[in-house]
Structures are given as C-alpha cells and as structure tokens.
Amino acid sequence: MSMPLTASIDNVQQMMLSPSGLGMQDLEQVLSTIMRHDVDYADLYFQSSRFESWTLEDGIVTDGVHSVEQGVGARAVSGEKSGFAYSDEIALPALQEAATAARAIARQGQDKQVKAWTRSQGHNLYLPTDPLGSLGDQAKIDLLELLDREARKLDPRVKQVTASLAGGYDVVLLLATDGTHAADVRPLVRLNVSVIVEQDGRREQGSSGGGCRRDYQYFIDEERGLGYAREAVRQALINLDAKEAPAGTMQVVLGSGWPGVLLHEAIGHGLEGDFNRKGTSAFSGRVGERVGSDLCTVVDDGTLEHRRGSLNIDDEGVPSENTVLIEKGVLKGYMQDKLNARLMGVASTGNGRRESYAHLPMPRMTNTYMLPGQHAPEEIIASVKNGLYAVNFGGGQVDITSGKFVFSASEAYMIENGKVTYPVKGATLIGNGPDVLQRVTMVGDDLALDAGVGTCGKEGQSVPVGVGQPTLLIDGLTVGGTSV
Amino acid sequence: MSGDIAKARDIVKDKASLESIAAQVLQLVKGQGATAAEVALSEESGLSVNVRLGEVETIEFNKDKGIGVTVYFDQRKGTASTADFSTAALEDAVRAACSIAKFTAEDPYAGLADAERMATEIPDLDLYYPWGVSPDTAIELAKECEDAARSYDAQISNSEGASLSSHEGTRVYANSHGFSGGYSTSRHSMSCSVIVEDDNGMQRDYWYSVARDRHDLEAAAEIGKKTAIRTLQRLGGRRVDTCKVPVLFAADVAGSLVSHMISAIRGGNLYRKSSFLLDKLGEQIFPEFVHIHEQPHMKKVLGSAPYDSEGVATYARDLVRDGVLQGYVLDSYSARKLGMESTGNSGGVHNVLIEPGALDQQGLLREMGTGLLVTELLGMGVNTVTGDYSRGAAGFWVENGEIVYPVDEITIASNLSDMFMQLQAVGSDVDRRGNIKTGSLLIDAMTIAGT
C-alpha cells in the first residue's frame, strides 16, 4: 500500500479511491441513492489501516503480527433510526449494495439533495507519518530486548518479563449528505512492559507502558521505554510487601494522571449524549445542576497534540473540541455526535467515534481530565488521618443508569495520621457517579495526563482514549479490601 | 425491503471455496521457502436490529471475512492477516509474515501442533441452523420482546430496548501437515433491557437468550417478562454494613468464578508463572464433592468444536475430579514449554460443566441462612497471579433463607484459592447459555465492603 505524504484530502482520496477507479461523482450518486428514501442524513466512511505488534517473552521476541484492513461503511439516519451496512471491498457495486441495505431503515420518500461538498479543515495535532516504517524491524526487536535486560538487571527477584511494541496507521475519508468532506491520517504507537517478581514463594506483577500519536522514536527519546521497564519493576516489588487492603468507607486520596480513569468511568460515560437523549443516564436532564464540589472542573479535550485520545477530526468529520463538561461543580453539557446532537437540538462536540468502518459511530470520550486546583499533593496527604492513597489502577466499569462505578487499584498505600505508611493489595473502589464529585474536598496543583495506554470499550467497540487529573481527596469512598 | 436484504446477506462462501483459498496460501508460503505454515479463514454474515420504546433504532447488516497466516522458517515465526481475499492481497500477507519471520528469534518451542494429534475424523456437531430472518420479522420479534417487558408493570419507566441478532459463518483451518478442515456455525440471540425509577434513582437489568438454532431461543415475550421481573426486583437497592458473610453467586454470574480457574490453568499463565494455581496439578483445589468436565462434542451447543484452532482433535475429559485438579488447558506451544502434551485447547476451552448438586437457588438460600445473593458483578478486580479477588457487586440481602431487600454499591473480596476451597454447594439451576455451564455457587465467607 502506498501512503500519502501529507494528510490532505486529495492525497487520502487518491490513495483510497483510485485503485478501484471511484470518483467523487460515483460517491455522490451512492449518497443520492440513499436519499431517495425518507432519510435525514447519510454518510460514507472509508478506512484503510495497517497494524503491527512484536512480542517479547523469556528474553526473546517470539512473535510478530502484521495486519491490514480496509473497507467502507454506509449509514442512513432517519429520525432516531439508523440503518448500517459495510463492505471490505472498496468498489462501486459493493458500495451500492451497502447503501441500498442501509436505506432500508426508511420508506421510499422525497428525493433530497446532497449538499455541496465543504472541505472541513481539521486540526493539525499529529503528523501523518507511518509509524510502522519509522524504525527498522531489527531495531524494534533490539528495543524490546533492551527493556528485558533492563528489567532483569534491576533486581534478581524479577523472574518474567513480557514486553510488546505495537503501531497502527489509520487513514480515513468521510463524505456525508450534509456536505462533509474530510480526511484524517492517524498514527498510533504503544509500548507495554509487564514483569513477575518472586520472593519466598510469593509472586506479584507490575506493569507499565505508554503511547501516543507519533512514531516509535518516542520510546527511544528520553529513555521512555527504559522508564516503563523500571516502573513495572518498581510496582511489582512494592506489591511484594503489600498487606491486605481495608474494607469499608474511608477518605481516599487519588494520585495524579492515570487515576483519572475515575472521571472517565464515574462521570464521563454518564455524560455521553446518547444515554442522555434517551434519559437512561444518572446525569440525564441535569444540565445547570450542581453535580460536584466547586473545586471540580472537568473537560473532554480531543485537541491535545500527539495524545492517544486526540483527533484532528472525529469519525463524522467534525473537528474535535475542548468541551467543558463540569465547571466549578455545575454540569455544563454532554458529549455529542451528529445524531444525538440533532435530536437534542445542540451542535456536535466532535465526539462521534467508531472502532472501524464496520461499526456505527456514537458519542465517545477523547481525553477526559480535571483541571488543577490549589493544593500541593503533600498537603492533601497530610490532611488525612486514616485513609487510602491509590496511585495506580487497572480497569474500571460503570453502570450508566444507576451511576454505580468501580475501579481497581494496582498500587495503593495506607495513610495514617497524615503519613503514607505501608502498601496494600489491589482493592476495588466503588461509588456513585453523581455523588462522588460532591465529595471532592481538595484538588492538587499537579495535573498530569496518563502515559497513553487507555482503551475504552462501549457496546462492544474499542477506541483509544486519554485520562488525567491532579491529586484529589475524596471524602468517603467505599474500599473493597478483605481486612474488616 | 426484503429484496434489498437478501442480496446484502447472501455472501457466505462455502467451505470448499475457503479451503481452496487456504490451499492457495499454503502453496504461496511454500514458494517463499517456509518449512511449515498454517492458515485460518472465516467468513460471516448477519443481521442485528435494535428496537427501543416500540420504534426501530438500528438495523445493522454484518458481513465480515478474514484470513490469518502463520509461517515458520524452522523455529522462527511470523504472522499476518488481511480481510482481502484477492491474490495480490494474499501474496502481500504471505510476504509480510515471511518478512517478520526473518527477524523473530529462534524459539525451540515454536511450530505447528504435532502431526499425530490432528483430528482425523471430524464429527458433525450439529452447529449450523441458518435462519435467514428478514429485518421485518426481526423487528417484530424485538418489539414483542420489549413490549412484554414494558407492559409487565407500570413502574417500568424507560427502556434501553430489545435486540435480535442472527449470524452465520464458516471457518476453515489448514496447515502444512496436510490437515484441512472446516465447518459452518450459526448463532442467534435476543436480549432486552429496561429501567425502573424511584426516589433513589434508576435501576436497570437485562435478560438474554442465545442458541445455535432459533427454535431453541426462549420466546420473545418470556425474555421480556424475565427482564421486567429482574429489573423490578432491584428497586430500593441499598448498601449494607461492612461484614464477613456467606455469598451465593447466582448461576448466571457464577460462571465467572469457573472462568477465573480456567484462566489460571491456561498454559500461557503457567509457563509465565502468572497463576495462583501454579504446580497444583494433582492437588486438591476444591472440596471433594466438586467435579468439572470439559465436553467439546455436545451437539448443537454454543461452545462445541470438533478440533481446536491448531487442528488438534478435542476430547471429553475431567478438569477437576473429587476436587483434585486433573489437567491444564494447553495449546501445543505452552505444552512444549511445560514439557507436556496439548490438551486440544488452542483458542480456549469447549463447554466446561461443573456437576450440579441437588438444591436449586431457593434451596441454597435456605442452606446459606444469612448472607448475600450476588446477581451482578462489576469491574475487573481479579488478579490471576495472586488469586486476589475484589469486585463491585449487586444482589440481595438474605436472612433465614429469605430475600429481605436488594443491595448495591458494595464490593465482595477474598482470594480465589480460599473461595474455591470454601465452596459449600453447587446448585441444580444450571445456566446453559454460555461456554461455562454452572448452577449457583455458594461460598462460605467473603468480605463485603459497604458503609
């Protein structure tokens, strides 16, 4: 596959359409076919992507995987209804067939016009580079082997090291009956290290990693890759000393950065437009109401340069935005895609995302984080008499409707009389989304975003996201340990 | 409408044409000088509809295909995949896989499964019952399902809708031992989810049915009714005081406990020493009354498969007998690393059944006396390395064998090794929908974190 050197619409179009001889007039005609039914909106989403991953275990790179995928999705929207079909062939007959299937959502109706194309100028948040070719294959292997040696060198208790390097190159082209004509070229890289340590028959694990919309050089610069290996070993060794976590409701201090997964689960999902249009979110109908203490301002920001969750345009061709969700504790608005925005009488916030051409778009987060406050993190910890300090987490989950969320700590400590005392084993924290931000009593001045490994799942679709926050004190959260 | 649809759905290639593509790819690999290779292909098509508040919300036509090729140059391995079956794309994929194999390390354990383990007879497991349901019929059924839920009780205030999906597909696997096999499967499902509301907020629950043959699906109205009953029961949920009590996992969530055991006896986790069940083969991991079987050849069942994803014949066996661990879950690679034999589990287990006991859920509640009935689990707080377990939960507080009130926003915690040994009883109320089939499981004591 030949790759465009710049992300211009012309280049992407040339690459995507010319092999099958498709022209703009063909695509216009396909969209017109859909509009012969009683349809409000229709779009075509072309995608061509390449992905690779290399995996090291037991000191050697044993496997490499390369995959290519391309196709086109055709969607027709009529009121609250969506019809959708796709094809892995980018060719006129397949497109027509998908369009005909998608329009079945609506009856035959007035023939509506496709609006004149308006080229939407997205952001320029990342370069249209192909990360797969940014490093020779041998150099990729050397990098993984270097991390393995580093982890083992750090401590003799390190018994297992697994590391993986992955890169993706995703090219999309979008045409819609509202005149949208847009393209994006999205690089994405990720590096993960996981270790098992053993001492006196006890085994624990630690893991770390990072990623962004750049190329592999990112992991070599500033020894970032080595940093992940060191961090994984540090976490695993701490867990060797961890005692049983407490059970019950107590003060919880959340560290900065990745613990922002709390905001993603507890708040973010509940503020996605689809759930709120349907009235199925615990936050439905609450715009303008207080949902947090006045220390809390939360945004979803797809416009950060090179970030894993960032997008020049979303998957409906709308430039991503920095959307204020909660300002000083008051709910300001929801994250919207085109369909839900139209039905709720607002504008899309550039949050329409989809896993691939074979999936329907829906409102999704990009990079979700809380803005910094006034307190030094040390002050926050010092204010706690008896509580938990959770600095690293695994995954989380939320029930949008009841607002109940959980997330699991992978590194946590007890705080006693204002001092961090000893590490405790991974405990699950559980709370209620509309309630938890009201209990935020201190916010740190140390806003950090995560290292770039987050993946969010919704209705079976995965998309890369970012999270972040400063250190926070939550006055009363249930900690699910074993020690009563 | 129906005319459009037939065209969009009529694309599944037959087994023979997929096998000929597989043969073509193996030939291409040979031309590149590889010493061994394997190819997996699949093609699937289907329809999903979602209906909400009596109106159609989405109609999706699914049509997916893909091919994955793994090549070996002696002990070096490379893998590539594509969704494009054109000769040029297949050649690209083979070249990509071969190029990767130039860089990966010599791995003494790499390679195809042993030739003598290839399935020689491929039993027909009765897995293919295509439906060909039209969108109109699918919509009608989903409407009937949602209507049954919404009309069940006036307290049902909102709905996430009802869905029907029907998929069928064909998979083929071939390798350079000369093995080439394939078969078609179908899968149909219907689900519903509704919402109730009171002063304390909203609660949601769901129910679903899934089957190879649409005639084995629960009736649409029955799914709707169960959804309504399950959701209504959750009204008024509250937290409980932090305590240590017995916990009964309802059958539809109890399967997750068995799946944690399976994950801990998988070859990959064993050779990486990432398992709390390391070196437990032949040891007591459950009480003596516990027997767990793997039955890959059950007819018409979702988890069945005649051979695994390396062509190794699957076979019925005991995973746990009298509480003692009888075998691991191995593919050929992890088996070689552990100095053992493949158990035909490349790609996973096939129908795991924990032998049911005499008591149904009601009986188990009486046996438990006072404790927690768990009907929903939330989050991922399970550590396979240490067995540490801490998950969000919802369910019911039970006193003297009777449900007293619904419970939510709590966590339950223990360690899986302890939980397995503290298993008190297996229910007779087996949930047969999933790949793991178990009745409700009663665990002696867990820590509940609440207020």
Interface residues (C-beta under 8 A of the other chain):
Chain A: E57 I60 V61 T62 D63 G64 V65 H66 S67 V68 E69 Q70 G71 E80 K81 S82 G83 F84 A85 Y86 S87 D88 E89 E97 A98 T100 A101 A102 A104 I105 D137 Q138 K140 I141 K159 Q160 T162 I196 E198 R203 E204 Q205 A245 A247 G248 T249 K278 G279 T280 A282 A358 L360 G394 G395 G396 Q397 D399 T401 S402 G403 K404 F405 V406 F407 S408 K425 G426 A427 T428 I430 G431 N432 T478 V479 G480 G481 T482 S483 V484
Chain B: M1 D4 I5 K7 A8 R52 E55 V56 E57 T58 I59 E60 F61 N62 K63 D64 K65 K77 G78 T79 A80 S81 T82 A83 D84 A89 D92 A93 A96 A97 S99 I100 A101 K102 F103 T104 A105 E106 D107 A110 P135 N158 E160 I195 G201 M202 Q203 R204 G237 R239 T242 C243 K244 R272 K273 S274 L278 L378 G379 M380 G381 N383 V385 T386 D388 S390 R391 G392 A394 D408 E409 I410 T411 I412 A413 S414 N415 T447 I448 A449 G450 T451
